[in-house]
């Protein structure tokens, strides 16, 4: 596939995605690297646009340059956004109570604190992305070390074997400092790469995942 075809496929995928108003999104392609530019009305659309681009076979990397331009009636004060975030996190049964601290500056949200699992960290950010008035999210929530981390490598390898579409034997896993996981190997597409990452993050005690997978 050449860059012209790849660009058109990404444009088609953006137009096909119902959660995105793609009228003001620009796309360029160069050697498999996609640059997304332009502007959207909220942060959720910016995230959705990047995910849509990754779904296109042949995309190797993405430069995300889309701006969030809120309409006047959607603009909110930072203290109002912060209070709404605290409220929505308090109602979320996945995120531990009072574990996340929130800072908002000109619509940009920074999340800090500590949780035990990666999915709790991601759940907090996902809730924030939905809110009107949010221009971006910086997720600085840390993962607390688990009590048992000696079996991390075995758990990851077992999880990979459960993914039928992935040849687990082709994925190499290293554990560094008891909590940093380095994964190497080759997968066929972005979905498989994400599946491997999920398997790595699902093991207790994992605080950092170094993804060195390549898409073939």
Protein Blocks (a to p, Z undefined) as FASTA:
>chain_A
ZZklmmmmmmmmmmmpmkbcfklcccddeehiacdedjdfbfklmmmmmmmmmmpghiab
dcdfbdcdddfklpccfklmmmmmmmmmmmpmklcghkaccddeehiacdedddfbfklm
mmmmmmmmmpghiabdcdfbdcdddfblklmmmmmmmmmmmmmkbcfklpccddeehlac
cdedddfbfklmmmmmmmmmmpghiabdcdfbdcZZ
